[in-house]
Amino acid sequence: MSTAIVWFRRDLRLNDNPALAIAAARYERILPVYIHALDEALPWQPGAASNWWLHHALADLDRQLDGRLLLRTGASRKTLFELIERTGADAVYWNRLYEPAIIARDSEVKEALRAHGIHAESANAALLFEPWEIQKNAGGPLRVFTPFWKKLLAQGLPSAPSGVPSVSWRSGRGLGGVRLEALGLLPKLPWDQGMHAAWTATRGGAEARLDDFVAGGLRHYGDGRDRPDRDEVSRLSPYLHFGQLGPRELVYACQGVKADAGAFLRELGWREFAHHLLFHFPQTADTPLDNRFDDFPWRDDPAALAAWQRGKTGIPLIDAGMRQLWATGWMHNRVRMVVASFLTKNLLLPWQAGARWFWDTLVDADLANNTLGWQWTAGCGADAAPYFRVFNPVTQGQKFDVEGDYVRRWVPELARLPTKWIHQPWTAPADVLATARLKLGRDYPTPLVDLKASRLRALEAWGSVK
């Protein structure tokens, strides 16, 4: 019987999986394989929160495959050739990833397989369009989102996703598989209770979340996406990152809904734009796209960075966001922009330090999205907001966490403060603080910086390089 290997990576679903569908249509048996290839020493290895999600996503995929998912460790090329030799497979299929180092690795693997007479084919499961398919009229990549989005829409959104193909699975017994626990993806210390409470990292959890969002939050998404005190965002990003849902499935789910899905689809467009940029400007994962920032006078202040990471800056909205991130592996996007602005402008700390922290703590840590978000907020990337646009966390809180519910949830030591003072407790009268049983500097930190003075310092720094 003819056998093909389907190499699963971050496409951990059976529905609308192009590589799987193509292989199933051509071969009598499919061997599903996941290779944990840490020994390849690629940059940007997944962080702790991503590994937590990956563990549960792999367990779920294995359940869908009735225990047939073959888990292997080792270098990808070597492992694939060993499996080909032991199974007689003459084809390997996978879905593309777009991080620069992975593109280089996959190209080398594909070339080596083909050189040995093995059919090697990759497909697109992660994006609506390939990063090279949207171009300027004269050719070449776009660096501004609005024309990119218009070009994408002009191409036409993809048609309905495919379902689960009919597959005869080849058993992985005797092929050197390892148990999921051997991959060491879960933490040794039990710091993940909040993530267990916040997420169901399965295909079923993805479908349920999508259904709930389309039935409820999508109707209010245009305004609700800015409100961290409400549950009106999709929270689908980790499912998209690990491929438990595909973007075509999201587009299809929005069709026919009696609500304006345009704002949500535009956010999918930003995801496409992020991958477009990283593909064409691979250096930007570590260096600014705007080379004027090569000489920017960033500060080196480990204590300030640690206070930001721990949610102890004395600025309530900042601390609420950072504590939500630590507890659940996720942060509301509006708050992500505010905490990033605070780090890079009020604290004048380099965006790379924030990007690395998000990379380790986000369950939806995605190199393209992370890079775009941090460079956009820092003012050094494509389509960036002007550097002098500094988010004020007090006014942002007053506007988007109107009653202070978000802050009260994640910064409970401030819960007794009246709404008037919840976003700026350092301005509250002494009797208000006493009634709230709050002593600043003891129960909650005093502000790490003065917001006005630190903004002026950031603008002076920008003036030195622009």
N, C-alpha and C positions, 0 to 999 in steps of 0.2 A: 504494500500500500504506500502511496506517495505521502511524504510527511514534510510539513513546514513548521518552522519555529516562529512563534509570535513573541517578540521581545517587548514585554510590558515595561513602561518606565513611569511617566506621569500621565498615563492614559488609563487609569484604573477603573475601567468600566467595560461592559460588553455591548451596551447600546451605542449606536452611532460611533463605532470604533472603526475607522476606515482600514487600518492595517489588518485588523482581524477579519473584516468583511471580505477584503480582497483575497487574503490567504484561504479563507474558508471556501470561497468560490472556485479556487484552483486546485486545492489539495484535499486528499481524502482524510488525513488526520492532522491535527494541530497540537503542537506541544507549547503550552503557555509557560513562559519563563520570566522571572524577575531576577536581575543580577544586582547584588549589592556590591558596588565596585569602589569601595573606599580606597583601595590600594592604588587606584589610578591618580590619586593626589590632585584632582582637579580643584581649581579655586572655587570659593563660595560653596563649600560643602554645606548641606542643610543644617540648620540650627536645631536647638533642643525642642522647640515647639513644633517645628516641621517634622522632626523625627517622630514625635508623639503621634501626630496625625497620620504619618506614613504607616506606622505600625498598625493602626486600626483600619486604615484603608486597605492594606494588604490582607489583613485577616478577613475583611469583608469580601474582597475579591476571591479569596480562596474558598469562602463559603459559597459564593455564587458558582464556583467551578467544582463544587462537591469535593473539595480537598485536592484538586488536581494541579494547583499552581505550584510550579517547581521554583523554589527559592535557592539561589546559588550565591556564593561569594567569590570574589576574585576579579581580575581584569576582564573587561567585557569581551575583547577580541579572543583572548585565550579560552575563555569559558564557552563562547559560541562555537569555536572550532572543535572543542572537546565534545560538545553535545552533538554536533553534526557527525563526528566520527562514530559516536556511540549509538546514534539513532538512525543513521542513513538519511537524514534530512538533506534536501538539496535546495532549500530556500529559507531565507530569514526576512521577516517583515517587522517593521516598527513604525511608530508615529514620531514625527520630528519634534525636537526641542530646539530652542533658539539661543541659548546662552553661548557666548563665543567659544569657550573651551569645549563645550559639548558638541558644537557644530564641528570643530576640528577633530575630536575623537570619533564622532560618527562617520565623518568622511573617510577617515583612515580605516575604520572597520569595514565600511562598504567597499572601498577599493580592494582591501585584502580578500574579502569574501569573493568578489567577482573575479579576482585574479586566480582563485582556486576553483573556478567554475560553479560557484554557488550563486544562485539568484538572490540578490539583495535589493530590497525595495522599501522606501519609506513613504509615508503619507502625512497629510495634515489633519490632525484631530483637535488641535489646541486653539486654532484661530479661525476667524471667518474668512480671512484672506492671508496668503503668504506675505511676509514682510516686503518682498520685492515686487508684489503685484500692484501696489498703489504708488504712483510716481508723479512727478511734475510733468507738465505738458512736454517739456524738452527732455524729460528723462531725469533720473536721479531722485534721491530721497527728499521728502518734505520735512521741514523743521518747525512748522506751525500747525497746530491742531485743526483749526477751522477748515482750511483748504484740504487737509488730509481727510477730514470727515466727509466733506462734500464729494471728494473723489471716490471714497469708499461707497457712499450711498449711490453714486452714479453707476457703480458696478452692479448694484442690485444685491440685496441681502440674500443669503443662501436659501435654498428650498428646504423642505421638511427634512428632519434628521432621519436616519435609518434606524431600524430596530436591532434586535439581537439576531445575528445570523445563525443558521443551522450548522452546528459544528459537531464533528466526531473528535473528541479529545484523546490525545495520546497520553498515557500515564507517564508520570515522571519517576516512577519507582526504579530504584537501582541506578539513578543518574547523579548521585552525589548531592542530593538536596539537603538543606539544613532546615531546622525548625525556625519559625519566625522569631522566637525569643533569642536565638543565637545572634541575631543581627544587632542586638543591644540598642534598640531604638527608644525604649522606655526609660524614664529616669530611675536612678537607683534610690533617690530620696523622693518621697511622695509629695512633690510640689504641684502635682497636676490635678488635684481635686476640682479646682475651679474650671478647668477645661473639660473634665468629664461632665460637670454640671451644665456647661454652656453649649456643648456640641454633641452631635451624634455623627461620627465620622464614617458614615456608610453611604452606599448608594441609596438605600431607603431613606436615610436622613436627608440626603440631598433632594430627593424627589419630594419629600414632605415639606422641606423648607421652601422649595420652589413653588409648590402648590399654595402654601400659606401666603407667600409673598404676592403671587399673582391675584389671589382672592382678596387680599387686604392691603398690604403696604404699597403695592404698585399704584393704587388709585390715588395715593397721597405722596408719591415719591418726589414729585417736583419740589415740594416744600419740605417733606419729611426727611429727605436725605441730609438736610442741614441741622436736624434736631436730634442731638444725642440723648435727649430725655425721652424720646419716643422710639418704638420699635417699628419704624417705617422704612428701613433700608433692607436690602435683600439678604445680607450675610451669606452670600453664595460664593464669595471669593475663594475660600479654601477648597471648596468642591470643584471650582473651575481650575485652580492651580494644580490639583492632583488628578484632574481629569475624571473625577467621579460624575461630573456633568460636563457636557460640551457646549460651546457657545451657540451652536446651531439649535440645540435644545432650548436654550433660553430665548432666542429670537422667536422660535416657533411657539413657545408657551405664551408669549406676549401678543401673538396675533389673535384678533377677534375679541380681545378684552375691552370692555367698555370703560376704558381709561386711557389717558395720554401716556403711552409707553415711551414717548420720544426721549424724555429725560433719562430713563433707564438705559435705553439703547445707546444713547450718547456716551454713557459711562462705559459700555462695552467698547465703544469706539476709542475711548481713552486707553483702554487695555490694548487694543490693536495698535494704537499709536506708540505706546511704550515699547512693544516688541519691534515695531518698525524702526524706532530710533536705536535700540540696542543692537539690532542686526546691522544697521548701516554705520553706527558709531560705537563699535565694541569697546573702545577705551573708556567709555563714560561710566562703566560700573565703578571705576576707581578715580577717574579724573574728570574735571568739569568740561562740559562741551564748550563753554565760553572761556577761551584761554586767558582772558583778562584776570580770571580768578586763580590762575596759577601762582600769583604773587600776593594773594589776599592775606592780610595780617590776622589770621585766625589766632585765637588764644589757646594756651595749653593750661587747663585748669581741671585736674582729675577730681577734685572735691566737688566742683560745680557739676561736672558730668555725672558723678555718682548720685548727687542729690536729684538731678533730673531723672536718672534711670529709676530711682527708688520712689519717685513721686513725693519728694520732700523739698520742693522749691519754695513753698509758702504762697504759691499762686494757685488757687483752688482748681480752676479748670485744667491747668497743666497737670496737677497732681492727680486729679480724677482720671484723666486719660491714661497716664502712665501706670496707675494702679489697675485700671481695667485691663490694660495690656498684659501686665504681669499675672493677673488672676485668670484671664480667659484666653490669652493668646491672640487677642483681637482688639482693635480700637476703632471707634466711629471715624469716618473719613474726615469730617469737619474738624474733629479734635486732632487728628493726625496732622493736618495742616498747621493748626495752632501750636502744637507742641514742637513741631519742626521749626516753625518760625521763631519760637522762643529760644530754642537751642542755638540756631545759627545766627540770630540777630540780637536778641537781648543778652544771651550769654556769649555770643561771638565764638562759639565752638564749631569746629569743622563739620560739614554735613556728612562726611564719611563716617564719623563717630556715631552719629544718629542712625545712619543706614545700617551699620554693623549691629547696633543694638536691636533695631527692628528685625533684622535678618535672623537673629537668634531667638527672638521672643514672639514673633508673629506666626500663627498657624497658616496664614496665607502668604508667607514671605516668598515673593516672586522677584527675581533679579531685575526684570524689565520694569515692572511697576514700582518697585522700591527705588530704583535709580531715577526714573522719571519724577516720582513724587518728591524726593529729597532735592534733586537739582532744581525742580520747579520752584519749590518753596525757598531754597537758598538763593535763587535768582541767577544761577549759573548754567542753566540748561536750556533745552529747546523750548520755545513758546513760554519762556519763563515770565513770571510776574516781575515787574521792575524791582530791583533790589530794595528801593526805598519803601516798598509796600510791606509794612510790618504789622502782623496781626496783633491787636491788643487783646490779651486773654480776658481782661475784665469786660470790655464791651462785647466781645464774642460770646462770653458766658451770659451776659444780660440779654443778648439778642436771641441766642439759640438754646439756652437752658433757662428759660424765662423764670420759672419758679424755683430753680436751683435743685430740681429733683436728681439730675445726673450727679452733681457734686455731692449731694447728701448721700447718695448710694455708695459712692466710691471713696468719699472722705468723711466717714461717719463722725469724726470728732468735731465737724462743723455743723452737724445736723440740727442743732438747736438754734442756730443763728437765724434771725429773720431774713426773709428773701432780700431785703434791701441791702444787706451786708454780706450775703453768702459768697459773692464773687470778689469781694475786697475786704476781708475781715480786719485788716490793719487800719481801716478807716472807721471802724465801728467805735462808738463811745464806750467808755469804760464800764458804764452800767449795763450796756447791752452785752458786752463780753462777760460780765459777771453773771448776768441772768442765764446766759448760755453755758455757764460753767467752763469758760474757755480762757486760758491764759496763753497768749502768743509767746512763742519761744519755749514753752513747756509742753503744752498740749498739741500745738500746731506751730510749724516754723514761721518765723518772720520772713518776709519776702527775700529771696536770694539776691535780687537786684531791684533797683528802682526802675520801673517800666519806662518812664519818660527819659531818664538819663541814659539808660542802656540803649534806647532807640537812637538817641543823638550820637552815642558812641559808634553804633553800627553805621550810621550815615557818614560819619567822619571817616571810618575805615573804607567805605565804598568810595568816598571822594579821593582817597589816596591812590586808587588803582584805576578808576574809570577813564 
